[in-house]
Amino acid sequence: MADDTAPMLEVDDLSVRIGTLDGQLEVLQQVHLRVMPGQVVGLVGESGCGKSTLVRAVLRILPDSARQTGGAIRFRGTDLATLDERRMSREIRARRIAFIPQDPYLALNPLFTVGQQLMEILRWHGQAQGGGRRQWRARIAALFARVRLPEPEAMLDRFPHQLSGGQRQRVLIAAALLCDPELIVADEPTTALDVTTQQQILVLLRELVEELGVAVLFVTHDFGVVAELCSAVTVMYAGQTVEAGPMTEILHAPQHPYTRRLVECHPDRMRELRGIPGAVPSLVNPPGGCRFHPRCDRRVAGCETRPPQLVDVGGDHAVNCIHVHGGAA
Amino acid sequence: MKFVLRALFRDWAAVFGLAVIFLLAVLAIFGEWIAPFPEDAFDVKPWQRLRPPGPEFLLGTDALGRDILSRIILGARVALGIALTVVAAAALIGVPLGLVAGYRDGWLSDAIMRVTDIFLAVPQLVLALAFAAVMAPSIQTAMLALTLTYWPFFTRIVYGETRRVRSALYIDALMAVGAGPARIALMHILPNIMPAIIVRATIGLGVTILIAAALGFLGMGATPPTPEWGLMVAESRRYLPDAWWYSTFPGIAILLAVLAFNLLGDGLRDAVDPRLRRSR
């Protein structure tokens, strides 16, 4: 099919502004992100750092008030930003890039059965050519069985409020798989679930990834989840990409001071829990240069003026910090 | 749908409302065949004026000798006709405007809502009176005035509800599977806000009947000899307290109709919402 050495999704220098009563907020500033075919990439950062905005920008479902002001989002070489809305809806969304939303309790329409809601996706994408209602139902039931929902046939006629959180999340995963996408974008799919359910969902996702070879962009703020699922990580802070690289390197040899502090924050890596002093800055009037410098313990003169720039340090590892200079070419 | 009906029939107040409305509908459609003296809509029979209720005239007769029961029955069509037309027209104007304003951000949304606010600030009765004063008082004038003052209620409630539903995550999820704005608004948002619209419409039917009757009472709505309940109450004032039946029975008709629509509106709201349904 496609070239497996070329990135499947490449976000390049992306900037997004949102108009609010406080003026224009630059919620994403020159963000970079890359997902290779079949790869599971973790997108990590504190709340409010622009992870969800990035995901929505990729699918072009940003609110009316948001504008992409620069950069490109290339999917299999096509810039999604220049694609017209019709083709985006018909050919990209669900068909090639599927979305697993954050909170399974809120991500299903309460008025329709889950079967009706999945059926609508099939109908909309004309994936059921020739097949009648019965074949569609069978197909959805098969998917339900695959995501290990109990009684898949009966599940079709349940309303969302009759399912548990874990079951709803499985329904949403089934919905994402409905059109055999090449890339699944998952926006914190386990955050709203309790720990044991979270674990089951992660196991399921890993199995599906291995089985189907689908690429996943996995948004989370939990390095434990990253270690379990992802092969590469991109770290964001206040709308900027601060570091990107292979999972083991990021986890064991983080280069950016922010990544280092973030990794240290994870409870099972440290006996003593350490936070990061300060808070994510307001985007109304963000710090200039590197947006992390007011909280950084390695701050030097020049941090507040240095424009964001990811420097390649070799081995697919790139860091956006004044202390890092290009290693291998 | 089956659930909704089952839940509705468990609610005795709603069932009462529904029964009264059903009766009204039957009277409105088959009034001429049900009324004992259908010709009493227009006839004048001075020899039998102001008879008290009795076996011949169950609810008595009025100042022109017309059977009050017959006129109440014939008045059902007038009342329901006005109410249904006004509410349907108001919903037809108000619901789409509210959907557009709620779904979109920006100047169009603001413009729609500010115009709505202006119309909301005009009291229904006053505008209706002004209309009747400028044009000739008639049922049509009253309906026009009521429609012009009632649509903003739909716009406002639909706007607020659309905003609420629109921010739900499943709308994001729908956009992410490629559903367009029209599809999302009509197939997903509209059904979710239907309970609010139905309640508004049902209560609106009651309110409209009430205001139409008030206009008739003030001589600015229906004109004689139309068998209109408010007009009947107005005509009876001069004969109080002696001919108590003359004003009482049309008054009770108004009361029952308005009450029935309000009870049904409440019952429907509880029945249509699947989350409320479980808690009952």
Interface residues (C-beta under 8 A of the other chain):
Chain A: R56 L59 I61 P63 D64 S65 M88 S89 R90 I92 R93 A94 R95 A98 F99 P101 Q102 D103 L106 A107 L108 N109 P110 L111 E120 I121 W124 H125 F159 H161 L172 A175 V185
Chain B: R104 D105 G106 A168 L169 Y170 D172 A173 L174 M175 A176 V177 G178 A179 G180 R183 M187 H188 P191 N192 P274 R275 R278
